[in-house]
Amino acid sequence: MDIATLTEFFKYCTIINVAILLISIITVASDFAYNMHTKLGVWEGSKEAHKQSAYKILGNYKILTIVFNAVPYFALCCCI
């Protein structure tokens, strides 16, 4: 596996993970996620606590995406 292939891999990983993150943020920002979780019995807390925990999870996902996808991609782009 050469550097060009690895760069393309990290590029597509970054694009896919950012798209998943944006879709998740849009989904969590609406009341649909809270209503679905309360009806299924997954969440029994308040709406504010639900949004707070969801944004914590999405924040951690964003950090992981940056550290494990975007940083290696930009490092490989600058090496070439």
C-alpha positions in Angstrom: 0.0 0.0 0.0 1.5 3.3 -1.1 1.1 6.8 0.3 -1.4 7.8 -2.4 -3.7 4.9 -1.6 -3.5 5.6 2.1 -4.3 9.3 1.5 -7.4 8.4 -0.6 -8.5 6.0 2.1 -8.3 8.7 4.9 -10.0 11.2 2.6 -13.0 9.0 2.1 -13.1 8.0 5.7 -13.1 11.7 6.7 -15.9 12.5 4.2 -18.1 9.6 5.4 -17.6 10.3 9.1 -18.3 14.0 8.7 -21.5 13.2 6.7 -22.6 10.8 9.5 -21.8 13.5 12.1 -23.9 16.1 10.2 -26.8 13.8 9.8 -26.7 12.8 13.4 -26.6 16.4 14.5 -29.6 17.3 12.4 -31.5 14.2 13.8 -30.7 15.0 17.4 -31.5 18.7 17.0 -35.1 17.8 16.3 -37.6 16.4 18.8 -38.0 13.2 16.7 -35.0 11.5 18.5 -36.3 12.3 22.0 -39.9 11.2 21.2 -38.7 8.0 19.6 -36.4 7.1 22.6 -39.1 7.9 25.1 -41.7 5.8 23.3 -39.4 2.9 23.0 -38.5 3.1 26.7 -34.8 3.7 26.0 -34.8 7.2 27.7 -36.7 8.1 30.8 -35.1 11.5 31.6 -35.9 15.0 30.6 -35.6 16.5 27.2 -32.7 18.7 28.3 -30.8 15.8 29.7 -31.4 13.8 26.5 -30.0 16.6 24.3 -27.1 17.1 26.7 -26.0 13.5 26.6 -26.6 13.3 22.8 -24.3 16.3 22.2 -21.7 14.8 24.5 -21.7 11.7 22.4 -21.6 13.7 19.2 -18.8 15.8 20.5 -16.7 12.7 21.3 -17.4 11.3 17.9 -16.3 14.6 16.3 -13.0 14.5 18.3 -12.4 10.9 17.2 -13.2 11.8 13.6 -10.7 14.6 13.7 -7.9 12.6 15.5 -8.2 9.4 13.6 -9.3 10.5 10.1 -8.7 14.2 9.4 -5.3 14.6 11.0 -3.8 11.6 9.2 -5.3 12.7 5.9 -3.8 16.2 6.2 -0.5 14.8 7.4 -0.3 12.6 4.3 -1.4 15.4 2.0 1.5 17.6 3.3 4.0 14.8 2.9 3.5 14.4 -0.8 
